[in-house]
Amino acid sequence: MLTWIIVILLILWLLGYFGPNVFSGFPRGGNAVHVLLVIVVIIIILRLLGIA
């Protein structure tokens, strides 16, 4: 379950980061891109430490 959350957040981050450059009609994410990246990094660290 946690792996799927990481994958989904990573895909959303990639869409938010590269989306406006690839698709002109794609909305800009602004700070949401960075928030998703931080969440993914925290989840990965917690998983590596065995906490989650």
PDB file of N, CA, C and O in Angstrom:
ATOM      1  N   MET A   1       0.829  -1.195   0.000  1.00  0.00           N
ATOM      2  CA  MET A   1       0.000   0.000   0.000  1.00  0.00           C
ATOM      3  C   MET A   1       0.872   1.257   0.000  1.00  0.00           C
ATOM      4  O   MET A   1       0.625   2.190  -0.764  1.00  0.00           O
ATOM      5  N   LEU A   2       1.879   1.275   0.851  1.00  0.00           N
ATOM      6  CA  LEU A   2       2.751   2.443   0.914  1.00  0.00           C
ATOM      7  C   LEU A   2       3.532   2.629  -0.392  1.00  0.00           C
ATOM      8  O   LEU A   2       3.807   3.753  -0.811  1.00  0.00           O
ATOM      9  N   THR A   3       3.876   1.521  -1.017  1.00  0.00           N
ATOM     10  CA  THR A   3       4.588   1.595  -2.297  1.00  0.00           C
ATOM     11  C   THR A   3       3.723   2.269  -3.352  1.00  0.00           C
ATOM     12  O   THR A   3       4.220   3.071  -4.142  1.00  0.00           O
ATOM     13  N   TRP A   4       2.430   1.947  -3.371  1.00  0.00           N
ATOM     14  CA  TRP A   4       1.531   2.559  -4.351  1.00  0.00           C
ATOM     15  C   TRP A   4       1.380   4.054  -4.103  1.00  0.00           C
ATOM     16  O   TRP A   4       1.283   4.832  -5.052  1.00  0.00           O
ATOM     17  N   ILE A   5       1.358   4.463  -2.837  1.00  0.00           N
ATOM     18  CA  ILE A   5       1.269   5.885  -2.522  1.00  0.00           C
ATOM     19  C   ILE A   5       2.512   6.606  -3.018  1.00  0.00           C
ATOM     20  O   ILE A   5       2.420   7.700  -3.577  1.00  0.00           O
ATOM     21  N   ILE A   6       3.675   5.995  -2.815  1.00  0.00           N
ATOM     22  CA  ILE A   6       4.926   6.594  -3.295  1.00  0.00           C
ATOM     23  C   ILE A   6       4.904   6.717  -4.811  1.00  0.00           C
ATOM     24  O   ILE A   6       5.280   7.756  -5.352  1.00  0.00           O
ATOM     25  N   VAL A   7       4.473   5.679  -5.497  1.00  0.00           N
ATOM     26  CA  VAL A   7       4.434   5.691  -6.961  1.00  0.00           C
ATOM     27  C   VAL A   7       3.463   6.758  -7.468  1.00  0.00           C
ATOM     28  O   VAL A   7       3.784   7.495  -8.400  1.00  0.00           O
ATOM     29  N   ILE A   8       2.293   6.840  -6.865  1.00  0.00           N
ATOM     30  CA  ILE A   8       1.295   7.816  -7.296  1.00  0.00           C
ATOM     31  C   ILE A   8       1.800   9.243  -7.053  1.00  0.00           C
ATOM     32  O   ILE A   8       1.653  10.108  -7.917  1.00  0.00           O
ATOM     33  N   LEU A   9       2.391   9.487  -5.888  1.00  0.00           N
ATOM     34  CA  LEU A   9       2.923  10.823  -5.608  1.00  0.00           C
ATOM     35  C   LEU A   9       4.063  11.183  -6.552  1.00  0.00           C
ATOM     36  O   LEU A   9       4.183  12.334  -6.973  1.00  0.00           O
ATOM     37  N   LEU A  10       4.893  10.213  -6.884  1.00  0.00           N
ATOM     38  CA  LEU A  10       5.989  10.468  -7.816  1.00  0.00           C
ATOM     39  C   LEU A  10       5.461  10.793  -9.210  1.00  0.00           C
ATOM     40  O   LEU A  10       5.974  11.694  -9.874  1.00  0.00           O
ATOM     41  N   ILE A  11       4.447  10.071  -9.653  1.00  0.00           N
ATOM     42  CA  ILE A  11       3.846  10.340 -10.966  1.00  0.00           C
ATOM     43  C   ILE A  11       3.198  11.721 -10.978  1.00  0.00           C
ATOM     44  O   ILE A  11       3.344  12.469 -11.944  1.00  0.00           O
ATOM     45  N   LEU A  12       2.483  12.059  -9.906  1.00  0.00           N
ATOM     46  CA  LEU A  12       1.872  13.387  -9.830  1.00  0.00           C
ATOM     47  C   LEU A  12       2.923  14.480  -9.817  1.00  0.00           C
ATOM     48  O   LEU A  12       2.732  15.535 -10.423  1.00  0.00           O
ATOM     49  N   TRP A  13       4.045  14.234  -9.124  1.00  0.00           N
ATOM     50  CA  TRP A  13       5.117  15.215  -9.105  1.00  0.00           C
ATOM     51  C   TRP A  13       5.701  15.403 -10.499  1.00  0.00           C
ATOM     52  O   TRP A  13       5.939  16.530 -10.933  1.00  0.00           O
ATOM     53  N   LEU A  14       5.932  14.288 -11.204  1.00  0.00           N
ATOM     54  CA  LEU A  14       6.476  14.380 -12.562  1.00  0.00           C
ATOM     55  C   LEU A  14       5.513  15.110 -13.498  1.00  0.00           C
ATOM     56  O   LEU A  14       5.937  15.914 -14.327  1.00  0.00           O
ATOM     57  N   LEU A  15       4.216  14.826 -13.362  1.00  0.00           N
ATOM     58  CA  LEU A  15       3.237  15.536 -14.182  1.00  0.00           C
ATOM     59  C   LEU A  15       3.219  17.029 -13.867  1.00  0.00           C
ATOM     60  O   LEU A  15       3.119  17.861 -14.769  1.00  0.00           O
ATOM     61  N   GLY A  16       3.315  17.357 -12.598  1.00  0.00           N
ATOM     62  CA  GLY A  16       3.327  18.758 -12.215  1.00  0.00           C
ATOM     63  C   GLY A  16       4.584  19.483 -12.659  1.00  0.00           C
ATOM     64  O   GLY A  16       4.548  20.675 -12.966  1.00  0.00           O
ATOM     65  N   TYR A  17       5.691  18.765 -12.691  1.00  0.00           N
ATOM     66  CA  TYR A  17       6.964  19.394 -13.053  1.00  0.00           C
ATOM     67  C   TYR A  17       7.116  19.534 -14.567  1.00  0.00           C
ATOM     68  O   TYR A  17       7.478  20.601 -15.064  1.00  0.00           O
ATOM     69  N   PHE A  18       6.835  18.445 -15.298  1.00  0.00           N
ATOM     70  CA  PHE A  18       7.044  18.454 -16.746  1.00  0.00           C
ATOM     71  C   PHE A  18       5.783  18.747 -17.537  1.00  0.00           C
ATOM     72  O   PHE A  18       5.861  19.048 -18.728  1.00  0.00           O
ATOM     73  N   GLY A  19       4.631  18.667 -16.906  1.00  0.00           N
ATOM     74  CA  GLY A  19       3.355  18.832 -17.604  1.00  0.00           C
ATOM     75  C   GLY A  19       3.210  20.134 -18.363  1.00  0.00           C
ATOM     76  O   GLY A  19       2.913  20.108 -19.558  1.00  0.00           O
ATOM     77  N   PRO A  20       3.410  21.289 -17.708  1.00  0.00           N
ATOM     78  CA  PRO A  20       3.227  22.555 -18.426  1.00  0.00           C
ATOM     79  C   PRO A  20       4.208  22.743 -19.578  1.00  0.00           C
ATOM     80  O   PRO A  20       3.890  23.445 -20.538  1.00  0.00           O
ATOM     81  N   ASN A  21       5.372  22.146 -19.509  1.00  0.00           N
ATOM     82  CA  ASN A  21       6.343  22.281 -20.600  1.00  0.00           C
ATOM     83  C   ASN A  21       5.974  21.411 -21.795  1.00  0.00           C
ATOM     84  O   ASN A  21       6.217  21.786 -22.942  1.00  0.00           O
ATOM     85  N   VAL A  22       5.381  20.237 -21.522  1.00  0.00           N
ATOM     86  CA  VAL A  22       5.044  19.303 -22.591  1.00  0.00           C
ATOM     87  C   VAL A  22       3.678  19.626 -23.178  1.00  0.00           C
ATOM     88  O   VAL A  22       3.519  19.675 -24.398  1.00  0.00           O
ATOM     89  N   PHE A  23       2.699  19.844 -22.319  1.00  0.00           N
ATOM     90  CA  PHE A  23       1.330  20.136 -22.754  1.00  0.00           C
ATOM     91  C   PHE A  23       1.018  21.592 -22.411  1.00  0.00           C
ATOM     92  O   PHE A  23       1.044  21.973 -21.241  1.00  0.00           O
ATOM     93  N   SER A  24       0.725  22.403 -23.423  1.00  0.00           N
ATOM     94  CA  SER A  24       0.534  23.827 -23.179  1.00  0.00           C
ATOM     95  C   SER A  24      -0.718  24.109 -22.345  1.00  0.00           C
ATOM     96  O   SER A  24      -0.761  25.121 -21.645  1.00  0.00           O
ATOM     97  N   GLY A  25      -1.728  23.253 -22.397  1.00  0.00           N
ATOM     98  CA  GLY A  25      -2.955  23.479 -21.647  1.00  0.00           C
ATOM     99  C   GLY A  25      -2.923  22.956 -20.231  1.00  0.00           C
ATOM    100  O   GLY A  25      -3.888  23.128 -19.486  1.00  0.00           O
ATOM    101  N   PHE A  26      -1.825  22.318 -19.842  1.00  0.00           N
ATOM    102  CA  PHE A  26      -1.711  21.715 -18.510  1.00  0.00           C
ATOM    103  C   PHE A  26      -1.493  22.813 -17.472  1.00  0.00           C
ATOM    104  O   PHE A  26      -0.630  23.671 -17.660  1.00  0.00           O
ATOM    105  N   PRO A  27      -2.265  22.802 -16.373  1.00  0.00           N
ATOM    106  CA  PRO A  27      -2.105  23.884 -15.382  1.00  0.00           C
ATOM    107  C   PRO A  27      -0.768  23.801 -14.645  1.00  0.00           C
ATOM    108  O   PRO A  27      -0.213  22.718 -14.459  1.00  0.00           O
ATOM    109  N   ARG A  28      -0.273  24.941 -14.239  1.00  0.00           N
ATOM    110  CA  ARG A  28       0.983  24.991 -13.483  1.00  0.00           C
ATOM    111  C   ARG A  28       0.716  24.648 -12.024  1.00  0.00           C
ATOM    112  O   ARG A  28      -0.272  25.092 -11.439  1.00  0.00           O
ATOM    113  N   GLY A  29       1.615  23.847 -11.444  1.00  0.00           N
ATOM    114  CA  GLY A  29       1.409  23.377 -10.081  1.00  0.00           C
ATOM    115  C   GLY A  29       1.925  24.315  -9.011  1.00  0.00           C
ATOM    116  O   GLY A  29       1.436  24.290  -7.882  1.00  0.00           O
ATOM    117  N   GLY A  30       2.902  25.142  -9.343  1.00  0.00           N
ATOM    118  CA  GLY A  30       3.451  26.063  -8.356  1.00  0.00           C
ATOM    119  C   GLY A  30       4.154  25.325  -7.240  1.00  0.00           C
ATOM    120  O   GLY A  30       5.000  24.467  -7.490  1.00  0.00           O
ATOM    121  N   ASN A  31       3.806  25.655  -6.015  1.00  0.00           N
ATOM    122  CA  ASN A  31       4.462  25.062  -4.858  1.00  0.00           C
ATOM    123  C   ASN A  31       4.018  23.628  -4.605  1.00  0.00           C
ATOM    124  O   ASN A  31       4.681  22.905  -3.861  1.00  0.00           O
ATOM    125  N   ALA A  32       2.917  23.203  -5.202  1.00  0.00           N
ATOM    126  CA  ALA A  32       2.426  21.842  -4.995  1.00  0.00           C
ATOM    127  C   ALA A  32       3.449  20.815  -5.462  1.00  0.00           C
ATOM    128  O   ALA A  32       3.539  19.726  -4.895  1.00  0.00           O
ATOM    129  N   VAL A  33       4.211  21.151  -6.483  1.00  0.00           N
ATOM    130  CA  VAL A  33       5.235  20.241  -6.995  1.00  0.00           C
ATOM    131  C   VAL A  33       6.270  19.970  -5.911  1.00  0.00           C
ATOM    132  O   VAL A  33       6.673  18.825  -5.710  1.00  0.00           O
ATOM    133  N   HIS A  34       6.693  20.989  -5.228  1.00  0.00           N
ATOM    134  CA  HIS A  34       7.710  20.829  -4.200  1.00  0.00           C
ATOM    135  C   HIS A  34       7.157  20.116  -2.969  1.00  0.00           C
ATOM    136  O   HIS A  34       7.866  19.340  -2.328  1.00  0.00           O
ATOM    137  N   VAL A  35       5.909  20.375  -2.643  1.00  0.00           N
ATOM    138  CA  VAL A  35       5.285  19.694  -1.508  1.00  0.00           C
ATOM    139  C   VAL A  35       5.191  18.199  -1.785  1.00  0.00           C
ATOM    140  O   VAL A  35       5.477  17.391  -0.901  1.00  0.00           O
ATOM    141  N   LEU A  36       4.793  17.816  -3.000  1.00  0.00           N
ATOM    142  CA  LEU A  36       4.722  16.399  -3.351  1.00  0.00           C
ATOM    143  C   LEU A  36       6.098  15.749  -3.284  1.00  0.00           C
ATOM    144  O   LEU A  36       6.226  14.616  -2.819  1.00  0.00           O
ATOM    145  N   LEU A  37       7.114  16.448  -3.737  1.00  0.00           N
ATOM    146  CA  LEU A  37       8.475  15.904  -3.697  1.00  0.00           C
ATOM    147  C   LEU A  37       8.927  15.679  -2.261  1.00  0.00           C
ATOM    148  O   LEU A  37       9.529  14.649  -1.957  1.00  0.00           O
ATOM    149  N   VAL A  38       8.648  16.620  -1.385  1.00  0.00           N
ATOM    150  CA  VAL A  38       9.031  16.475   0.016  1.00  0.00           C
ATOM    151  C   VAL A  38       8.291  15.309   0.660  1.00  0.00           C
ATOM    152  O   VAL A  38       8.886  14.551   1.425  1.00  0.00           O
ATOM    153  N   ILE A  39       7.008  15.155   0.363  1.00  0.00           N
ATOM    154  CA  ILE A  39       6.224  14.043   0.912  1.00  0.00           C
ATOM    155  C   ILE A  39       6.798  12.708   0.464  1.00  0.00           C
ATOM    156  O   ILE A  39       6.935  11.784   1.265  1.00  0.00           O
ATOM    157  N   VAL A  40       7.135  12.608  -0.820  1.00  0.00           N
ATOM    158  CA  VAL A  40       7.697  11.360  -1.348  1.00  0.00           C
ATOM    159  C   VAL A  40       9.033  11.044  -0.670  1.00  0.00           C
ATOM    160  O   VAL A  40       9.283   9.895  -0.305  1.00  0.00           O
ATOM    161  N   VAL A  41       9.881  12.041  -0.501  1.00  0.00           N
ATOM    162  CA  VAL A  41      11.187  11.816   0.126  1.00  0.00           C
ATOM    163  C   VAL A  41      11.013  11.375   1.582  1.00  0.00           C
ATOM    164  O   VAL A  41      11.714  10.473   2.040  1.00  0.00           O
ATOM    165  N   ILE A  42      10.094  11.996   2.305  1.00  0.00           N
ATOM    166  CA  ILE A  42       9.853  11.610   3.699  1.00  0.00           C
ATOM    167  C   ILE A  42       9.338  10.185   3.786  1.00  0.00           C
ATOM    168  O   ILE A  42       9.780   9.422   4.645  1.00  0.00           O
ATOM    169  N   ILE A  43       8.415   9.813   2.915  1.00  0.00           N
ATOM    170  CA  ILE A  43       7.871   8.448   2.937  1.00  0.00           C
ATOM    171  C   ILE A  43       8.956   7.431   2.617  1.00  0.00           C
ATOM    172  O   ILE A  43       9.019   6.373   3.243  1.00  0.00           O
ATOM    173  N   ILE A  44       9.813   7.740   1.645  1.00  0.00           N
ATOM    174  CA  ILE A  44      10.898   6.815   1.297  1.00  0.00           C
ATOM    175  C   ILE A  44      11.865   6.653   2.464  1.00  0.00           C
ATOM    176  O   ILE A  44      12.296   5.538   2.757  1.00  0.00           O
ATOM    177  N   ILE A  45      12.210   7.752   3.135  1.00  0.00           N
ATOM    178  CA  ILE A  45      13.122   7.669   4.287  1.00  0.00           C
ATOM    179  C   ILE A  45      12.498   6.857   5.408  1.00  0.00           C
ATOM    180  O   ILE A  45      13.167   6.019   6.014  1.00  0.00           O
ATOM    181  N   LEU A  46      11.206   7.101   5.695  1.00  0.00           N
ATOM    182  CA  LEU A  46      10.532   6.323   6.737  1.00  0.00           C
ATOM    183  C   LEU A  46      10.492   4.840   6.394  1.00  0.00           C
ATOM    184  O   LEU A  46      10.644   3.986   7.267  1.00  0.00           O
ATOM    185  N   ARG A  47      10.287   4.547   5.124  1.00  0.00           N
ATOM    186  CA  ARG A  47      10.247   3.130   4.714  1.00  0.00           C
ATOM    187  C   ARG A  47      11.625   2.485   4.836  1.00  0.00           C
ATOM    188  O   ARG A  47      11.735   1.330   5.246  1.00  0.00           O
ATOM    189  N   LEU A  48      12.671   3.221   4.484  1.00  0.00           N
ATOM    190  CA  LEU A  48      14.023   2.666   4.602  1.00  0.00           C
ATOM    191  C   LEU A  48      14.409   2.420   6.061  1.00  0.00           C
ATOM    192  O   LEU A  48      15.123   1.465   6.368  1.00  0.00           O
ATOM    193  N   LEU A  49      13.934   3.284   6.952  1.00  0.00           N
ATOM    194  CA  LEU A  49      14.217   3.121   8.369  1.00  0.00           C
ATOM    195  C   LEU A  49      13.333   2.057   9.025  1.00  0.00           C
ATOM    196  O   LEU A  49      13.582   1.644  10.157  1.00  0.00           O
ATOM    197  N   GLY A  50      12.313   1.624   8.311  1.00  0.00           N
ATOM    198  CA  GLY A  50      11.441   0.584   8.833  1.00  0.00           C
ATOM    199  C   GLY A  50      10.369   1.083   9.776  1.00  0.00           C
ATOM    200  O   GLY A  50       9.741   0.295  10.482  1.00  0.00           O
ATOM    201  N   ILE A  51      10.157   2.377   9.792  1.00  0.00           N
ATOM    202  CA  ILE A  51       9.148   2.959  10.674  1.00  0.00           C
ATOM    203  C   ILE A  51       7.761   2.772  10.077  1.00  0.00           C
ATOM    204  O   ILE A  51       6.813   2.471  10.802  1.00  0.00           O
ATOM    205  N   ALA A  52       7.630   2.945   8.776  1.00  0.00           N
ATOM    206  CA  ALA A  52       6.306   2.830   8.143  1.00  0.00           C
ATOM    207  C   ALA A  52       6.179   1.525   7.397  1.00  0.00           C
ATOM    208  O   ALA A  52       5.136   1.252   6.802  1.00  0.00           O
TER     209      ALA A  52
END
